[in-house]
Amino acid sequence: MHRTTILIAALVTTAAEARGQVPDSIVAEGVPEVTKELKAGLARYQNARSAAFQGWVGGRREVLIGTRFADTNQVHRVAFPGGARRN
């Protein structure tokens, strides 16, 4: 079994276990037990955020991006590629 398949199975199983349910349609044969250490290591991939391009700042080479923190939408300026966002 490929390592990618094992990681995907671990992610699916971990997410289902967190909700307290594993559907009958999921069968993991030959996949090692998901340890606490593996769950902790995978947590960083499950807590991802995104930003969406909203437009250009008029007369400048800066962009506006939209993000969401909890229940709040926010708009930020980014002055250059790879730059930090600013309110």
Beta strands, then each sheet from edge to edge (+ up, - down):
strand 1: 52-56
strand 2: 63-69
strand 3: 72-78
strand 4: 85-86
sheet 1: 1+ 2- 3+ 4-
end
